[in-house]
Amino acid sequence: MKASTAADDLKQLQLFLQGFGRFTAAEAVLGEWARGSGPVGHVALDGKRLKGSAPAGHDGSEGVHLLAAFASRLGTVIGQLRVPPEANEITAALTLLKSLPLGGAVITGDAVFCQRAICQAIRDGGGDYLFTVKANQPALMANLAVAFGDAFPPGAGGGVPGPAPASRPGPAAAGP
């Protein structure tokens, strides 16, 4: 019997993981179990392209692209779907949000999710959201700059700490 090499092991792992994407029924059951274990709290949306899932010889821009909803309190993904090649994370997020228990949840994600339709879907489901605003939403970014003025200018911070919190007097030291 031939001993396996690291390359053989890696290839077997890649084949296993590529096939694992077909177990959507098991994934649905596990997601349902996780969602039924109480309020989800914070949920992070994030998309990833699976390494090794592109056709051989391709530059990597193709392949399996997944969008996942990770519940921090539960420490697990509570929803995930494959982003079709003709779609994007925005349209996939709208589909994924329909399957999530949004009541009382706080949904976070990067700037791509800062879209009116996504924010409305979260609010309609009883949740709240916190998304980064970048130049992909120039009008919103400008409105935020006006609303917050110098207190919160875009791109500010630069590692400069804000004012120190007011100190509260502690308990008096015990005497001798």
SVG drawing of the C-alpha trace seen along z (x, -y; Angstrom):
<svg xmlns="http://www.w3.org/2000/svg" viewBox="-42 -70 46 72">
<polyline fill="none" stroke="black" stroke-width="0.4" points="0.0,0.0 1.4,-3.4 1.7,-6.0 -0.3,-9.2 1.5,-12.5 0.3,-15.9 -0.7,-16.6 -2.8,-13.5 -4.4,-14.4 -5.2,-17.9 -6.7,-16.6 -9.0,-14.2 -10.0,-17.0 -10.8,-19.3 -12.9,-16.6 -14.7,-15.9 -15.5,-19.6 -16.7,-20.1 -19.1,-17.1 -20.1,-18.4 -21.9,-21.4 -24.5,-19.0 -25.8,-18.2 -28.3,-21.0 -30.9,-18.9 -28.5,-18.2 -27.5,-21.9 -31.2,-22.9 -31.8,-20.6 -28.7,-21.9 -29.7,-25.5 -33.2,-24.9 -31.8,-23.3 -29.5,-26.3 -32.3,-28.9 -34.5,-27.1 -32.1,-27.5 -33.2,-31.0 -32.8,-34.5 -29.9,-34.7 -28.6,-38.1 -25.8,-39.3 -25.7,-37.8 -22.8,-38.6 -23.5,-38.3 -20.4,-37.5 -19.7,-36.1 -16.8,-33.9 -15.5,-32.2 -14.4,-28.7 -10.7,-28.1 -10.2,-25.2 -13.8,-25.3 -12.9,-27.0 -12.4,-24.9 -8.8,-23.8 -6.7,-26.5 -9.1,-29.3 -7.9,-32.6 -10.1,-32.0 -12.8,-34.5 -15.2,-31.6 -16.1,-28.8 -18.5,-28.3 -19.5,-31.6 -21.4,-31.3 -23.2,-33.8 -23.5,-32.9 -25.2,-34.2 -23.1,-33.5 -24.8,-33.8 -22.2,-34.9 -24.0,-33.8 -24.6,-30.3 -21.1,-30.2 -22.5,-28.7 -23.9,-29.5 -27.7,-29.6 -28.2,-30.2 -26.2,-29.8 -26.8,-29.8 -24.8,-29.6 -24.7,-32.8 -25.5,-32.0 -22.9,-33.1 -25.4,-35.6 -26.3,-37.1 -24.4,-39.0 -24.3,-39.1 -27.0,-41.8 -29.7,-39.7 -28.5,-36.6 -28.8,-38.5 -32.4,-39.4 -33.1,-35.7 -31.1,-34.6 -32.8,-37.1 -36.2,-35.6 -35.1,-32.4 -33.6,-33.9 -35.2,-34.6 -34.7,-38.4 -36.8,-39.4 -34.5,-41.1 -31.4,-40.3 -28.7,-42.8 -27.4,-42.1 -23.9,-43.3 -21.9,-43.2 -19.6,-45.0 -20.5,-48.0 -21.9,-45.8 -25.0,-45.1 -25.7,-48.8 -28.6,-48.8 -32.1,-50.2 -33.8,-46.9 -31.6,-44.9 -32.1,-47.3 -35.9,-47.4 -36.1,-43.5 -34.2,-43.4 -36.5,-46.1 -39.6,-44.3 -38.4,-41.1 -38.1,-42.9 -34.3,-43.2 -31.8,-46.0 -28.7,-46.5 -25.2,-48.0 -23.4,-48.3 -20.3,-50.1 -20.9,-53.0 -18.2,-53.6 -18.0,-55.3 -20.3,-52.7 -23.1,-54.8 -21.9,-58.4 -25.2,-60.1 -25.7,-58.3 -22.1,-59.0 -22.6,-62.7 -25.9,-62.8 -24.2,-61.1 -21.4,-63.7 -24.0,-66.5 -26.0,-64.8 -23.0,-64.1 -20.8,-67.1 -17.4,-67.2 -18.5,-64.6 -18.2,-61.8 -16.5,-62.7 -16.0,-59.9 -12.4,-58.6 -11.7,-60.3 -10.3,-58.6 -6.8,-57.8 -6.1,-56.2 -6.6,-59.4 -8.4,-58.5 -11.5,-60.4 -12.0,-62.2 -11.4,-60.0 -14.6,-59.0 -15.3,-60.9 -13.9,-59.1 -16.2,-58.0 -15.1,-58.2 -14.2,-54.8 -14.9,-53.5 -13.0,-55.3 -9.9,-53.5 -10.3,-51.7 -8.4,-53.3 -5.9,-51.6"/>
</svg>
